[in-house]
Amino acid sequence: MTTVRGRLAKQMVRALGIKQRLRRLAEVDSDPVAFRQRLQKLRRTDRRRPPWTVQLRWDIEHVDVSGFDLFVMSRRGTPGRKALLYLHGGGYLFGPFGTEWAAMRRVAETSMSDFAMLLYPRAPEHDAAEALRVARTAYGTMADRYGVGSVLPIGTSAGGGLAIALMAALRDEGGGTPPCAVLLSPVVDMTLKHPVEHLEESDVVVSTEHVRSAGRVYAGALGPDHQTVSPLFDDLGDLPNMYVFVGGAELLRPSIEAFARKASKAGTEVRLILGDDQQHTWPATPTPEGRQALGQIVDIVSSC
């Protein structure tokens, strides 16, 4: 049962009109000028630099990855033996958000890990193919420092989809892959092939219009049904173990459940963690339910 604070957080998100703003952005995706104007307003909440809460307690190194920022946070005095490579949410259009920095800091601190935040290429300025190339280079940078088996991808929403595409690319190259990955409400199908109408009202963040629009803008020449954009359509065998968190009330739940079934059938171990009546990316929210989920993530990271 959702706690009082959890219900209040849901009401606050609904009152802020985030879903409506994203819908209005989707309405103008065929008009580049209007789209960029509305997108810039949404990007005002982005947190593109480590916040003071991270600066106070971590050694921070800025690494240039093919022209994009990778912030590597190392534990002061006792560097972590493993590192978390975080790929943020935001529909491939904006982000990261302050809540993501806070969540990752807590997971890293509690699991005695270092962590890195990649500001990967975002649409419409860049496309999916470029985002994957940069993510692959960032992973290589981290693997060179910590070892292939000690770098764990964690991806939220759009970043979860990118994390899966990254792992598939590493598999296809025949090199080393991470031991596991943690995915929070990953966007696995930007075409929304599976019916979601029954969840439109319960999801206070994501809409069908927004997901499909973001998929078209991000895909570039690949198309939204390409496996780099929608990893549900990829070969899902021989991937690292995946721990996938999904909210019971979120629009992406049917596609995420289909992804888990397909991956499991292909021989990839997937553990689906369903948050009863929870919203999109709830583990990153400052609620009792979010804190409980972060505790689960800490346990996963520590044992992976």
C-alpha positions in Angstrom: 0.0 0.0 0.0 1.3 3.4 -0.9 2.4 5.6 2.0 0.9 9.0 2.8 4.1 10.6 1.6 4.1 8.6 -1.5 0.5 9.7 -2.3 1.4 13.3 -1.6 4.3 13.0 -4.0 2.0 11.7 -6.7 -0.4 14.5 -6.2 2.4 17.1 -6.4 3.6 15.7 -9.7 0.1 15.8 -11.1 -0.4 19.4 -9.8 2.9 20.5 -11.5 1.4 19.4 -14.8 4.6 17.6 -16.0 2.6 15.1 -18.2 0.7 18.0 -19.8 4.0 19.8 -20.6 5.5 16.8 -22.2 2.3 16.3 -24.3 2.5 19.9 -25.5 6.1 19.3 -26.4 5.1 16.2 -28.5 2.5 18.3 -30.3 5.1 20.4 -32.0 7.8 17.8 -32.8 7.3 18.5 -36.5 8.1 22.2 -36.0 11.8 22.4 -35.1 11.6 26.0 -33.9 8.6 25.6 -31.7 10.0 22.2 -30.4 13.3 23.7 -29.3 11.6 26.7 -27.6 9.4 24.4 -25.5 12.3 22.0 -24.9 14.5 24.8 -23.5 11.9 25.6 -20.9 11.7 22.0 -19.8 15.5 21.8 -19.6 15.6 24.5 -16.9 15.3 21.8 -14.3 18.4 19.9 -15.6 21.3 19.5 -13.2 24.3 19.2 -15.5 27.0 19.6 -12.9 27.6 17.7 -9.6 25.6 19.4 -6.8 27.2 20.7 -3.7 26.1 17.6 -1.7 28.4 15.6 -4.0 31.2 18.1 -4.2 31.5 18.2 -0.4 32.3 14.5 0.0 33.6 13.2 -3.3 36.7 13.8 -5.4 35.3 14.7 -8.8 37.1 14.3 -12.1 35.8 15.8 -15.3 36.6 13.5 -18.3 35.9 14.5 -21.9 34.4 11.7 -23.8 34.2 12.5 -27.5 33.2 16.0 -26.6 30.7 15.1 -23.9 31.0 15.2 -20.1 31.7 12.3 -17.9 31.9 13.2 -14.2 33.7 10.5 -12.2 33.1 10.7 -8.4 35.7 8.8 -6.3 35.4 8.2 -2.6 37.7 10.4 -0.6 40.3 8.3 1.3 38.9 4.9 0.3 38.3 4.7 -3.4 35.6 2.2 -4.3 36.6 -1.2 -5.7 33.7 -1.0 -8.2 32.1 1.9 -10.1 28.6 2.6 -11.2 28.1 4.1 -14.6 24.9 6.1 -14.5 22.8 6.9 -17.6 20.2 9.4 -16.7 16.5 9.8 -17.6 14.7 12.5 -19.5 13.3 10.9 -22.6 16.7 11.4 -24.4 15.7 15.1 -24.5 16.6 16.5 -21.1 18.1 15.6 -17.7 19.7 14.6 -15.4 17.6 15.8 -12.5 18.6 16.6 -8.9 16.7 13.5 -7.6 19.0 11.3 -9.8 22.2 12.8 -8.4 20.8 12.3 -4.9 19.8 8.7 -5.5 23.1 7.7 -7.1 25.1 9.4 -4.3 23.2 7.4 -1.7 23.6 4.1 -3.6 27.3 4.7 -4.1 28.0 5.7 -0.5 26.1 2.8 1.0 27.6 0.2 -1.4 31.1 1.6 -1.0 31.3 2.3 -4.7 32.6 5.1 -6.9 30.1 6.4 -9.5 30.1 8.3 -12.8 27.4 10.5 -14.4 27.5 10.5 -18.2 25.9 13.5 -20.0 25.4 11.6 -23.2 24.2 13.2 -26.5 20.6 14.3 -26.3 18.0 14.8 -29.0 17.2 16.8 -31.1 20.8 18.0 -31.3 22.1 14.4 -31.6 20.6 11.0 -32.3 20.6 7.5 -31.0 23.6 6.2 -32.9 25.8 9.0 -31.5 24.4 8.5 -28.0 25.4 4.8 -28.1 28.9 5.6 -29.5 29.5 8.0 -26.6 28.1 5.6 -24.0 30.4 2.8 -25.4 33.4 5.1 -25.1 32.5 6.1 -21.6 32.1 2.5 -20.6 35.5 1.7 -22.1 37.0 4.6 -20.1 35.6 3.3 -16.8 36.5 -0.3 -17.6 40.1 0.7 -18.2 40.2 2.2 -14.7 38.3 -0.3 -12.7 38.2 -3.5 -14.8 35.4 -4.8 -16.9 33.9 -6.9 -14.1 33.8 -3.9 -11.8 31.7 -1.4 -13.8 28.0 -1.7 -13.4 25.6 0.2 -15.6 22.6 1.8 -13.9 20.1 3.4 -16.2 16.9 5.3 -15.5 14.0 5.6 -18.0 15.7 6.6 -21.3 19.0 5.9 -19.8 17.8 2.4 -19.1 17.1 1.9 -22.7 20.6 3.2 -23.6 22.1 0.9 -21.0 20.5 -2.1 -22.7 21.7 -1.0 -26.1 25.2 -0.5 -24.6 25.3 -4.1 -23.2 24.0 -5.5 -26.5 26.8 -3.6 -28.4 29.4 -4.9 -26.0 28.1 -8.5 -26.5 28.1 -8.1 -30.2 31.7 -6.9 -30.1 32.7 -10.1 -28.3 34.5 -8.3 -25.5 33.8 -8.2 -21.8 30.3 -7.3 -20.5 29.4 -6.0 -17.0 28.4 -8.6 -14.4 24.9 -7.1 -14.1 22.9 -4.0 -14.7 20.2 -2.2 -12.8 17.4 -0.6 -14.8 14.8 1.8 -13.4 11.6 2.0 -15.6 13.7 1.5 -18.8 12.3 2.7 -22.1 12.5 -0.5 -24.1 10.0 0.2 -26.8 9.5 3.8 -28.1 6.8 2.6 -30.5 4.6 1.4 -27.6 3.6 -1.7 -29.5 1.8 -3.2 -26.5 -1.6 -1.8 -25.4 -1.2 0.9 -22.7 -4.6 2.7 -22.7 -5.6 1.2 -19.4 -2.6 2.9 -17.8 -2.8 6.4 -19.3 -4.8 7.8 -16.4 -2.8 6.1 -13.6 0.6 7.3 -14.9 1.1 10.9 -13.8 4.3 11.5 -15.7 4.5 9.6 -19.0 2.0 9.7 -21.9 1.8 7.7 -25.2 2.2 10.9 -27.2 5.4 11.8 -25.4 7.1 8.4 -25.7 6.4 8.0 -29.4 7.4 11.6 -30.1 10.6 11.3 -28.2 11.3 8.1 -30.1 10.9 9.8 -33.4 13.1 12.7 -32.5 15.8 10.5 -30.9 15.9 7.8 -33.6 17.3 10.0 -36.3 17.9 7.9 -39.4 17.5 4.6 -37.6 13.7 4.7 -36.9 12.0 4.3 -33.6 11.7 0.5 -34.0 15.4 0.0 -34.4 17.0 -2.0 -31.6 19.3 0.8 -30.7 16.2 3.0 -29.9 13.9 0.2 -28.8 15.9 -2.7 -27.4 12.8 -4.8 -27.1 13.3 -5.6 -30.8 16.9 -6.8 -30.4 18.3 -10.3 -29.8 18.2 -10.4 -26.0 20.3 -13.5 -25.4 23.7 -13.6 -23.8 23.2 -10.3 -21.9 24.3 -9.6 -18.4 21.9 -10.3 -15.5 19.4 -7.5 -15.2 17.5 -6.2 -12.3 14.5 -4.2 -13.6 12.4 -2.0 -11.5 8.9 -1.0 -12.9 6.0 0.8 -11.3 2.7 -0.9 -11.3 0.9 2.3 -12.3 3.2 3.4 -15.1 2.6 3.4 -18.8 5.8 1.5 -19.7 4.9 -1.5 -17.6 3.5 -3.7 -20.5 6.6 -3.2 -22.7 9.0 -3.7 -19.8 7.2 -7.0 -18.8 7.3 -8.1 -22.5 11.1 -7.3 -22.5 11.6 -9.3 -19.4 9.7 -12.3 -20.8 11.6 -12.2 -24.1 15.0 -11.8 -22.4 14.3 -14.7 -20.1 13.2 -16.9 -23.0 16.5 -16.1 -24.7 18.4 -17.2 -21.7 19.2 -13.9 -20.1 18.5 -13.7 -16.4 16.1 -10.9 -15.6 14.6 -10.2 -12.2 11.6 -7.9 -12.4 10.9 -5.8 -9.3 7.3 -4.5 -9.4 6.4 -1.5 -7.3 2.7 -1.9 -6.4 0.9 1.2 -7.5 4.2 3.0 -8.0 5.0 5.6 -10.7 7.7 5.9 -13.4 11.2 5.8 -11.9 9.9 5.7 -8.3 13.2 4.4 -6.8 14.7 7.8 -7.5 12.0 9.7 -5.7 12.4 11.0 -2.1 9.6 8.8 -0.7 9.5 5.9 1.7 8.9 3.6 -1.3 11.8 5.2 -3.1 14.2 4.7 -0.2 13.1 1.1 0.2 13.9 0.5 -3.5 17.2 2.2 -3.2 18.0 -0.2 -0.4 17.3 -3.1 -2.7 19.6 -1.5 -5.3 22.4 -1.2 -2.8 22.1 -4.9 -2.0 22.1 -5.7 -5.8 25.2 -3.6 -6.4 27.0 -5.0 -3.3 26.4 -8.6 -4.4 27.0 -8.2 -8.2 
